Amino acid sequence: MGCEVRKIWHKDSSLGDLGKGDCIILPGGFSYGDYLRSGAIASHSHIIQAVKDFAAQGGYVWGICNGFQILCEMGLLPGVLLRNQHQKFVSKSIYLKTDSTQSPITRNLTPGQLVRMPVAHADGRYYADPDVIASLHANGQVLFRYSNAEGEVNEETNFNGSIDAIAGICNAERNVIGMMPHPERAAESLLGEDDGRLLFESLIQTVAADL
């Protein structure tokens, strides 16, 4: 998409010259075998303090799947990702209903817009205290909810049991984002789905507008 991509090693302690106009993406997968809790050990990696400082200065940070779990363990996002309600790993393509467009990855979408992309997780059940959930909704911090192709959100579409079928959120400052589905696995037609590209295009345009 015309952007420079740089890999940052977890044992590094500095982000180098990254600053305004950059975005750190914590990818999915598994980290440290997900011992203790998913993302718990990774949240203490050498690079984490630099990521926290970057976010505190307004830098964009986007956690996907295990990256979302890590951001919650770091305290950059509220809540936690628990074991799926049926205690099984789920890998399939699902629909997401856009709940808020007040974030860098959803600003180009419309409220209620449906996007389709894969999930692949065993610990994706989002949980937070009721007052936190109420605050997320009130502030427009719930970005996506699990739905069906008709945009309905119910127990059947909420396959992992997340509170209010929440699939993605952002912080109050809207520069830290976390989501369980994988937009990077649905960003090219060659992959069979390309709705994920909409999120990356939105992020790139948001960052460009800030420069």
N, C-alpha and C positions, 0 to 999 in steps of 0.2 A: 504493500500500500504506500510505497514511497517513503517509508520511515526507517531510520537507522535502528537496528536492534543490537543490543549489547547484553551479553550474559554476565550476571553478577554471581560470584561464587559465595556460598553460604558461610565460608570461613573467612571471607574478607571482612574488614571492619570499617571500610570507607566506600562511599558511592562514587568517589572520584569527582568529576566535574558536573555530575548531574544536577539539574536545577530547574528553574521555571521553564516550562515547555516540554518537560519530560514526564514520563509515567512509569512507575515501577509495577510490574505485573508478577504476582506470586502465582505460579501455575498449579494445575492439578497434578494428580499422581499420588504417590505415597512418600512420606518423609520419616526417616528413622523407624521404618516399619510400623508407624502409627502406634508405637508402644505407649502405654499409660492412657493417652487419649489422642485422637487424631489431631495433629498439629501441635500438641503440647510440648514435645521436645524441640521441634523446629522453632517454636516461639522464643527459644533461648539461644539460637544460633548467633554467631559473632556479628553477623550483618544486621541483626534486628534493631539494635539501638540506632543505627544510622537510618534505617527505614522509618523508625518512629520520629526521629528528628526531621526527616524529609517531609513526613505527613504533617507534623506540627507547624512547619513553615508554609503549608499550603500546597505541597507537592501532591500529585495524583498517585494513588495507590489502588490497585485493583487485584483482588484475590479471587481466584476461580477454583471451586471445589476444595481441594486441600488448602489452597491459598486462602479461601474464605474461613476455613477452620483455624488456620494460623492467625489470621487477623483478629478473630474472636479471642483466641488464647492470648494474643498480645495485648488485648484491651483496646485496640483501635476501633473495634466494632462491638456493640453490645450483644449479649446472648451467647449461645453455645450450640454446636451441632452434635446431636445425640444419635445413637443407633437407630436405624430405620425401624418403624413401628412393627414390621413383620420379621425383624431380625435377619433380613436377607440383603445381599448386595443386589442393586438394581442397575441394569445397563440397557437403556432404550431411548428412543427419541420421544420427547414430550412437548406439549404446548405450554407457553407462558403467556399470561395476560399482563400487559403493562399497567402497573398500578399508579406509578408516578413518573412524570417526565422531568422531574427536578433533579437530574443528575447528569454527569458528563456522558454516560453511556446510553441514556434514554431521552436526551433533549430533542433528538430528531424523530422520535416516535410520537405517537398520539395516545392519549389515555384510552385504555381498553384494547390497544393494538395487540394482536396475537403474533408471536414469533415461535418458531419451532427449532429445537436443537437437542442434542443428546444429554443425558445424565449418566453418570457411572460412579455410584458411591454406595457405601454401606452405612455411613454415618452422616446423613444429610437432613435429619429431622431438626429443624430450627426450633429452639426454645429460648424464651426469656420470660422474666416476671411479667405479670399482667400490666403493671404500670409502665414498663418499658415498651411492651407491645402497643399500648394505647398511645404512648408518646411517638413511636415510629409512625403510626398511622396519622396522627394529628399533624406531624411535621412533614408529611410526604416523603418519608424515608424508606417506605416499603416500595421497592422498584418493580418486582415481579411476583406473581402468584401462579401456582400450578393450576392449569385449566385443561379443558378439552378443546376440540376443534371449533366448538360453538361459543367458546369463551365462558363456559360455565365452570364455576369453582365449587367443588363439593368433595365429599369424602372419597369418592372413587378417583377423582383426579389428583387428590392429595395423597399420592402413593406412599410417601415416607412418613406421613403423620405430622408434618410441620405445623406449628400453631398458625392458624389462619391461612394455611397453604403457602406460607412465605417461602419464596425461592431466592430472593435477593434483596439486599438493603444497602443503604449508605449511611455515613455518619451525618451529624447535624450540619457540619460545614460543607458536606457534599463533595469532598475530595477523596474520601476513602470508600471503596465500594467492595461488596462481597456478594458472590452468587454461587450456587451449587451447580447449575447447568454449565455446559461447555460451549461457549460461542466460538471458540477457536477451532472446534471440530465441525463447525457448520458455517464456515466463512467462504467456501468456494463451491460452485456448482458441481465440481468434480467429486466432492465429498457426499453429494446427494442432497445437501441442504446448505443454504447460504444466508439464512436470516441473521446468523451471528455477525456477518460483515456489517450489518446496520449499526451494531453496537460499537464496533471499532471505528467506523466512519464518524459516528457521533462524538466519540472521545477525541479523535484527531481534530475535528472542527472546533470542539470546545477549547482544547489546548491552544489551537491557532488563534482563536478569538481573544485569548488572555494575553497573548504576546504583544 
